[in-house]
Amino acid sequence: MCKIIAITNQKGGCSKTTSTVNIGIGLARSGKSVLLIDADAQGSLTASLGFKRPDEIGITLATIMAKTINEEDIELKRAILKHEEGVDLIPGNIELSGLEVQLSNVLSRELILKEFVDSIREEYEYILIDCAPSLGMMTINALVAADEVIIPVQAAYLPVKGLQQLIKTINMVKRRLNKKLQVGGILLAMVDYRTNYAKNISAQLYEAYGTNVGLFKTYVPLSVKAVEASSLGISIYRHDPKGKVAQAYAQVTEEVLYSEN
């Protein structure tokens, strides 16, 4: 059985891509077969895995979805990039912006990514989709394709304020388009618990969403090491294996695995 997880937040700078990389590679380190999909036109996930010029990559998610729309054969082996830490990647780049416009004229446009993902889900145990920082058609496609959503949130006022609209959108997709969709949890990231501000924001999150949405037990602390790892194209496990962020993402990965049992 394959589990498809969309990692999303319409607010940028909340460790969404960093979480996709480190949860994905954490699952691979646990012996799971993992595919990461970059569904963001900025290509942040692709760049964070060491492919520094995503806009120059020939076959990307945009190519695949266009072929899916036109019912053309997809050469999947040419599309998938291999990362040295054991995960596969379908890259994303600026072409996704044009595809999003094209989707507006497509029949059943919310189902295009799901159609492709369903065709490959037997090949993997986990597929993680890194969504764009928006609630556009690509993000809706990811939510329709997913079994579960993980929502990374920075412990700050504005990112938390935007959660209400995101959860409303997730619930709408669940009602109308994907009845099996579940929220895996809100993941507090970039947390500096040395400040009362972060403690207060975290307490508000637990009070507002702890019961009806759920939060991960583990939080990811603020650290420059996570940013450094992304710039080097490797995971935090390789860049700073004994650091607090690596330990945190290892525990988050365990929570993702435990939810299967």
C-alpha positions as CSV (number, residue, x, y, z in Angstrom):
1,M,0.0,0.0,0.0
2,C,1.2,3.5,-0.9
3,K,0.5,6.5,1.2
4,I,0.4,9.9,-0.6
5,I,1.1,12.9,1.6
6,A,0.6,16.5,0.5
7,I,2.8,18.9,2.5
8,T,1.2,22.3,2.2
9,N,0.7,25.8,3.5
10,Q,-0.3,28.8,1.5
11,K,2.2,30.9,3.5
12,G,5.8,30.8,2.3
13,G,8.8,30.5,4.6
14,C,7.3,27.9,6.9
15,S,9.8,25.0,6.3
16,K,7.4,23.3,3.9
17,T,10.1,22.2,1.4
18,T,12.6,21.5,4.2
19,S,10.0,19.2,5.8
20,T,9.3,17.5,2.5
21,V,13.0,16.7,2.1
22,N,13.7,15.6,5.6
23,I,10.5,13.6,6.1
24,G,11.0,11.9,2.7
25,I,14.6,11.1,3.3
26,G,13.8,10.0,6.8
27,L,11.3,7.5,5.4
28,A,13.9,6.3,3.0
29,R,16.4,5.9,5.9
30,S,13.7,3.7,7.5
31,G,13.8,1.4,4.5
32,K,10.8,2.8,2.6
33,S,10.6,3.4,-1.1
34,V,9.9,7.1,-1.5
35,L,9.0,9.5,-4.4
36,L,9.1,13.2,-3.9
37,I,7.0,15.4,-6.3
38,D,7.8,19.1,-6.7
39,A,4.5,20.8,-7.4
40,D,5.7,24.3,-6.9
41,A,6.6,26.5,-9.9
42,Q,9.5,28.0,-7.9
43,G,11.2,24.5,-8.0
44,S,12.3,24.9,-4.4
45,L,12.2,21.1,-3.7
46,T,14.2,20.4,-6.8
47,A,16.9,22.9,-5.9
48,S,17.0,21.7,-2.3
49,L,17.9,18.3,-3.5
50,G,20.9,19.6,-5.4
51,F,19.4,20.2,-8.9
52,K,20.2,23.9,-8.8
53,R,18.8,25.0,-12.2
54,P,15.3,23.5,-12.2
55,D,14.1,25.7,-15.1
56,E,16.7,24.0,-17.4
57,I,15.4,20.5,-16.7
58,G,13.7,19.0,-19.8
59,I,11.1,16.7,-18.3
60,T,9.3,17.9,-15.2
61,L,5.9,17.6,-13.5
62,A,4.5,20.1,-15.9
63,T,5.6,17.8,-18.8
64,I,3.9,14.8,-17.2
65,M,0.7,16.6,-16.4
66,A,0.4,18.0,-19.9
67,K,0.9,14.5,-21.3
68,T,-1.7,13.2,-18.9
69,I,-4.2,15.9,-20.1
70,N,-3.5,14.9,-23.7
71,E,-3.6,11.2,-23.0
72,E,-0.1,10.7,-24.2
73,D,2.4,8.1,-23.0
74,I,4.8,9.1,-20.3
75,E,8.4,8.0,-20.2
76,L,8.6,7.8,-16.4
77,K,12.2,6.7,-16.2
78,R,13.4,9.8,-18.0
79,A,11.3,12.0,-15.7
80,I,12.5,10.6,-12.4
81,L,15.7,12.0,-10.9
82,K,17.7,10.0,-8.3
83,H,19.0,11.5,-5.1
84,E,22.1,10.1,-3.4
85,E,20.1,9.7,-0.1
86,G,17.7,7.1,-1.5
87,V,14.7,9.1,-2.7
88,D,13.3,9.6,-6.2
89,L,12.2,13.0,-7.5
90,I,9.9,14.3,-10.1
91,P,11.1,17.9,-10.5
92,G,9.1,21.1,-10.8
93,N,9.9,24.4,-12.4
94,I,8.5,27.6,-13.8
95,E,6.5,25.7,-16.5
96,L,4.0,24.8,-13.8
97,S,2.8,28.4,-13.9
98,G,1.8,28.0,-17.5
99,L,0.2,24.7,-16.8
100,E,-1.9,26.2,-14.0
101,V,-3.4,28.5,-16.6
102,Q,-3.9,25.7,-19.0
103,L,-5.8,23.7,-16.4
104,S,-8.6,26.2,-16.2
105,N,-9.8,24.9,-19.6
106,V,-9.4,21.2,-18.9
107,L,-12.3,18.9,-18.1
108,S,-12.1,17.5,-14.5
109,R,-9.0,19.8,-14.0
110,E,-8.8,19.0,-10.3
111,L,-8.1,15.3,-11.0
112,I,-5.1,15.5,-13.4
113,L,-2.4,15.0,-10.8
114,K,-4.4,12.2,-9.1
115,E,-4.7,10.4,-12.4
116,F,-0.9,10.4,-12.8
117,V,-0.1,9.6,-9.2
118,D,-2.6,6.7,-9.2
119,S,-0.8,5.2,-12.2
120,I,2.5,5.0,-10.2
121,R,1.4,4.4,-6.6
122,E,2.2,0.7,-6.8
123,E,5.9,1.6,-7.3
124,Y,6.3,3.3,-4.0
125,E,5.4,3.0,-0.3
126,Y,5.3,6.8,0.1
127,I,4.7,9.7,-2.3
128,L,5.2,13.2,-0.8
129,I,4.0,16.2,-2.7
130,D,5.6,19.6,-2.0
131,C,2.9,22.1,-2.8
132,A,3.1,25.7,-3.9
133,P,2.7,28.5,-1.2
134,S,-0.8,29.3,-2.6
135,L,-4.3,27.7,-2.8
136,G,-4.3,27.6,-6.6
137,M,-5.2,24.8,-8.9
138,M,-1.9,22.9,-8.5
139,T,-2.4,22.8,-4.7
140,I,-6.1,21.6,-5.2
141,N,-4.7,18.9,-7.5
142,A,-2.3,17.8,-4.8
143,L,-5.0,17.7,-2.2
144,V,-7.3,15.6,-4.5
145,A,-4.4,13.2,-5.1
146,A,-3.4,12.8,-1.5
147,D,-4.5,10.5,1.3
148,E,-3.2,12.9,4.0
149,V,-2.1,16.4,4.5
150,I,0.8,17.7,6.7
151,I,0.8,21.4,7.4
152,P,4.1,22.9,8.5
153,V,3.5,26.2,10.4
154,Q,6.0,28.7,11.7
155,A,5.3,29.8,15.3
156,A,4.5,33.3,14.4
157,Y,1.3,35.4,14.1
158,L,0.7,35.7,10.4
159,P,1.4,32.0,9.4
160,V,-1.0,30.9,12.2
161,K,-3.6,33.4,11.1
162,G,-3.6,31.9,7.6
163,L,-4.4,28.4,8.9
164,Q,-8.1,28.9,9.1
165,Q,-8.4,29.5,5.3
166,L,-6.2,26.5,4.5
167,I,-8.2,24.1,6.7
168,K,-11.4,25.5,5.2
169,T,-10.0,24.6,1.7
170,I,-8.9,21.1,2.9
171,N,-12.4,20.5,4.3
172,M,-14.0,21.6,1.0
173,V,-11.8,19.3,-1.0
174,K,-12.7,16.5,1.4
175,R,-16.4,17.1,1.0
176,R,-16.5,17.5,-2.7
177,L,-13.5,15.9,-4.4
178,N,-11.6,13.5,-2.1
179,K,-13.6,11.9,0.8
180,K,-10.6,9.9,2.0
181,L,-8.5,13.0,2.7
182,Q,-7.2,13.3,6.3
183,V,-5.1,15.8,8.0
184,G,-2.0,14.1,9.3
185,G,-1.3,17.0,11.6
186,I,0.1,20.5,12.0
187,L,3.9,20.5,12.3
188,L,5.4,23.4,14.3
189,A,8.6,24.4,12.6
190,M,11.3,27.0,13.0
191,V,10.4,27.2,16.7
192,D,12.5,29.2,19.1
193,Y,11.1,28.2,22.5
194,R,13.6,30.5,24.2
195,T,11.0,33.3,23.5
196,N,7.7,33.8,25.2
197,Y,6.3,34.8,21.8
198,A,6.9,31.4,20.3
199,K,5.5,29.7,23.5
200,N,2.3,31.8,23.3
201,I,1.7,31.1,19.6
202,S,2.3,27.4,20.2
203,A,-0.2,27.4,23.0
204,Q,-2.8,29.2,20.8
205,L,-2.3,26.6,18.1
206,Y,-2.8,23.7,20.5
207,E,-5.9,25.4,21.9
208,A,-7.4,26.1,18.5
209,Y,-6.5,23.0,16.6
210,G,-5.2,20.4,19.0
211,T,-8.5,18.5,19.2
212,N,-10.2,18.9,15.8
213,V,-7.1,18.9,13.5
214,G,-4.2,17.6,15.6
215,L,-0.6,18.6,16.0
216,F,2.6,16.5,15.8
217,K,4.1,15.8,19.2
218,T,7.5,16.8,17.9
219,Y,8.3,20.4,16.9
220,V,11.3,21.4,14.7
221,P,13.5,24.0,16.3
222,L,14.9,27.1,14.6
223,S,18.4,26.4,13.2
224,V,20.6,27.8,10.4
225,K,21.8,24.2,9.8
226,A,18.5,23.4,8.0
227,V,19.0,26.3,5.6
228,E,22.6,25.3,5.0
229,A,21.5,21.7,4.2
230,S,19.1,22.9,1.6
231,S,21.8,25.1,-0.1
232,L,24.1,22.0,-0.2
233,G,21.4,19.8,-1.8
234,I,21.4,17.2,1.1
235,S,19.3,16.3,4.1
236,I,19.8,17.6,7.6
237,Y,20.7,14.0,8.6
238,R,23.8,14.2,6.4
239,H,24.7,17.8,7.1
240,D,24.3,17.9,10.9
241,P,23.4,14.3,12.0
242,K,23.7,15.0,15.7
243,G,22.0,18.3,15.7
244,K,18.5,19.1,17.2
245,V,16.9,19.5,13.8
246,A,18.0,16.1,12.6
247,Q,16.7,14.6,15.8
248,A,13.4,16.4,15.4
249,Y,12.8,15.3,11.8
250,A,13.8,11.7,12.8
251,Q,11.0,11.9,15.4
252,V,8.6,13.4,13.0
253,T,9.3,10.6,10.6
254,E,8.6,8.1,13.4
255,E,5.2,9.8,14.0
256,V,4.4,9.5,10.3
257,L,5.4,5.8,10.3
258,Y,3.5,5.2,13.6
259,S,0.3,6.6,12.1
260,E,0.3,3.6,9.8
261,N,-0.1,1.2,12.7
